[in-house]
Amino acid sequence: MFLVTGATGGIGRRVVRLLRQQEQSVRAFVRLTSRYSELEHRGAEIFIGDLHQARDIEKANQGVQYIISTHGSGGDALSLDYRANIELIDQAKANKVEHFVFVSVLGVDRGYEDAPVFKAKHAVERYLVDSGLNYTILRPSGLASNLLPLAEQFRETGLYLLIGDSKNRSSIVSTDDLARIIVDSVKVPEARNQILPVGGPEILLREDIPRIFGQIFNKQPLVINPPVFVIDGLRNVVGLLNPQTQKALGTYRTLLSNEFFCKKEEIANLERIFNFPLETLESFLRRYLAV
Ligand SMILES: NC(=O)c1ccc[n+]([C@@H]2O[C@H](COP(=O)([O-])OP(=O)(O)OC[C@H]3O[C@@H](n4cnc5c(N)ncnc54)[C@H](OP(=O)(O)O)[C@@H]3O)[C@@H](O)[C@H]2O)c1
């Protein structure tokens, strides 16, 4: 039995789909408010709970051999990115789980002080490595599926909002490839007890994204490019009303003002370990946008 957290998220629902295609038994950890009917139709066991509650995590772990942690935190890094994962790892140890796959983030080890999600995930990585469990830690760069709503907007308007340096590099990964890597991590021997950066096959400049949208929709992009300090202004205003959101914006600012890309040799290594070619951003977008 696989336990998947974040099972209704961009990564998690793809992981559940793949596992069910392979006829694996899956327990999907969802909230009562989550949109989980698709997972139920695919034959996943639905566990309704909240990752803020240690008791729910303990119950969800009963009878599990594999844990795949893909949940996000919506700004609550301490409770969800940190505490919930620590609790999952403790439960995995108590239940002698065979393998724990943790979705971290690229750049987690760079010591960004102002990015609570990065700090939480780095602490979880260390806890998992020291746990004695079999693990695979995956550090993805940006996900291609995040760009689908922006592409739809672009299709209508031709507009693209690019905050910060347009020359910053990233290697956006197909969310379907990431899901496949996650699922295969428990059975590919070379993925065992590894920390792997995960990106797409090309190193893109951020300005390449509207260019690719333009190519797909045959439209000249109109790029609006405010400097990253607009986020600082926003943070100062938000901080007066809601300090937690102000902290969450720190992670967002970190993402906007730094480069997140995998080296060519890291991508080659990934393709070798998992034995399939990674998909380009353009191919991913064309598949989903049916163009
Ligand atoms: N998006 C990226 O570009 C990116 C890049 C690198 C790494 N990552 C990491 O990848 C992971 C997944 O990202 P994603 O984009 O797939 O996330 P996502 O689409 O935002 O989904 C987040 C998931 O977490 C669940 N969740 C949130 N709070 C919960 C709670 N209290 N109890 C139970 N479930 C809860 C959500 O459930 P609901 O459906 O109920 O909201 C949802 O299923 C995250 O850890 C993220 O940090 C993401």
Ligand as a Chemical Component Dictionary entry (heavy atoms), coordinates in Angstrom:
data_LIG
# 
_chem_comp.id                   LIG 
_chem_comp.type                 NON-POLYMER 
_chem_comp.pdbx_formal_charge   0 
_chem_comp.three_letter_code    LIG 
# 
loop_
_chem_comp_atom.comp_id 
_chem_comp_atom.atom_id 
_chem_comp_atom.alt_atom_id 
_chem_comp_atom.type_symbol 
_chem_comp_atom.charge 
_chem_comp_atom.model_Cartn_x 
_chem_comp_atom.model_Cartn_y 
_chem_comp_atom.model_Cartn_z 
_chem_comp_atom.pdbx_ordinal 
LIG N1  N1  N 0  4.775  23.957 -7.851 1  
LIG C1  C1  C 0  6.089  24.011 -8.095 2  
LIG O1  O1  O 0  6.580  24.648 -9.045 3  
LIG C2  C2  C 0  7.029  23.238 -7.211 4  
LIG C3  C3  C 0  8.391  23.254 -7.483 5  
LIG C4  C4  C 0  9.251  22.504 -6.662 6  
LIG C5  C5  C 0  8.726  21.803 -5.592 7  
LIG N2  N2  N 1  7.388  21.828 -5.340 8  
LIG C6  C6  C 0  6.865  21.079 -4.191 9  
LIG O2  O2  O 0  6.047  20.036 -4.683 10 
LIG C7  C7  C 0  5.009  19.743 -3.756 11 
LIG C8  C8  C 0  3.677  19.691 -4.466 12 
LIG O3  O3  O 0  3.498  20.831 -5.242 13 
LIG P1  P1  P 0  2.144  21.001 -6.086 14 
LIG O4  O4  O 0  2.346  22.184 -6.977 15 
LIG O5  O5  O -1 1.726  19.689 -6.630 16 
LIG O6  O6  O 0  1.142  21.421 -4.894 17 
LIG P2  P2  P 0  -0.353 21.900 -5.007 18 
LIG O7  O7  O 0  -0.908 21.639 -6.374 19 
LIG O8  O8  O 0  -0.412 23.275 -4.441 20 
LIG O9  O9  O 0  -1.084 20.892 -4.002 21 
LIG C9  C9  C 0  -0.893 20.938 -2.651 22 
LIG C10 C10 C 0  -1.547 19.706 -2.042 23 
LIG O10 O10 O 0  -1.344 19.701 -0.621 24 
LIG C11 C11 C 0  -2.608 19.486 -0.009 25 
LIG N3  N3  N 0  -2.699 20.091 1.312  26 
LIG C12 C12 C 0  -2.441 21.388 1.641  27 
LIG N4  N4  N 0  -2.677 21.571 2.953  28 
LIG C13 C13 C 0  -3.100 20.373 3.457  29 
LIG C14 C14 C 0  -3.520 19.923 4.745  30 
LIG N5  N5  N 0  -3.560 20.754 5.813  31 
LIG N6  N6  N 0  -3.886 18.623 4.898  32 
LIG C15 C15 C 0  -3.893 17.760 3.834  33 
LIG N7  N7  N 0  -3.504 18.139 2.594  34 
LIG C16 C16 C 0  -3.117 19.429 2.401  35 
LIG C17 C17 C 0  -3.608 20.131 -0.970 36 
LIG O11 O11 O 0  -4.908 19.665 -0.703 37 
LIG P3  P3  P 0  -6.214 20.469 -1.216 38 
LIG O12 O12 O 0  -6.546 19.923 -2.586 39 
LIG O13 O13 O 0  -7.245 20.141 -0.211 40 
LIG O14 O14 O 0  -5.866 21.928 -1.258 41 
LIG C18 C18 C 0  -3.045 19.638 -2.292 42 
LIG O15 O15 O 0  -3.407 18.302 -2.527 43 
LIG C19 C19 C 0  5.087  20.783 -2.665 44 
LIG O16 O16 O 0  5.748  20.230 -1.558 45 
LIG C20 C20 C 0  5.938  21.890 -3.297 46 
LIG O17 O17 O 0  6.684  22.591 -2.329 47 
LIG C21 C21 C 0  6.533  22.515 -6.133 48 
# 
loop_
_chem_comp_bond.comp_id 
_chem_comp_bond.atom_id_1 
_chem_comp_bond.atom_id_2 
_chem_comp_bond.value_order 
_chem_comp_bond.pdbx_ordinal 
LIG N1  C1  SING 1  
LIG C1  O1  DOUB 2  
LIG C1  C2  SING 3  
LIG C2  C3  SING 4  
LIG C2  C21 DOUB 5  
LIG C3  C4  DOUB 6  
LIG C4  C5  SING 7  
LIG C5  N2  DOUB 8  
LIG N2  C6  SING 9  
LIG N2  C21 SING 10 
LIG C6  O2  SING 11 
LIG C6  C20 SING 12 
LIG O2  C7  SING 13 
LIG C7  C8  SING 14 
LIG C7  C19 SING 15 
LIG C8  O3  SING 16 
LIG O3  P1  SING 17 
LIG P1  O4  DOUB 18 
LIG P1  O5  SING 19 
LIG P1  O6  SING 20 
LIG O6  P2  SING 21 
LIG P2  O7  DOUB 22 
LIG P2  O8  SING 23 
LIG P2  O9  SING 24 
LIG O9  C9  SING 25 
LIG C9  C10 SING 26 
LIG C10 O10 SING 27 
LIG C10 C18 SING 28 
LIG O10 C11 SING 29 
LIG C11 N3  SING 30 
LIG C11 C17 SING 31 
LIG N3  C12 SING 32 
LIG N3  C16 SING 33 
LIG C12 N4  DOUB 34 
LIG N4  C13 SING 35 
LIG C13 C14 SING 36 
LIG C13 C16 DOUB 37 
LIG C14 N5  SING 38 
LIG C14 N6  DOUB 39 
LIG N6  C15 SING 40 
LIG C15 N7  DOUB 41 
LIG N7  C16 SING 42 
LIG C17 O11 SING 43 
LIG C17 C18 SING 44 
LIG O11 P3  SING 45 
LIG P3  O12 DOUB 46 
LIG P3  O13 SING 47 
LIG P3  O14 SING 48 
LIG C18 O15 SING 49 
LIG C19 O16 SING 50 
LIG C19 C20 SING 51 
LIG C20 O17 SING 52 
# 
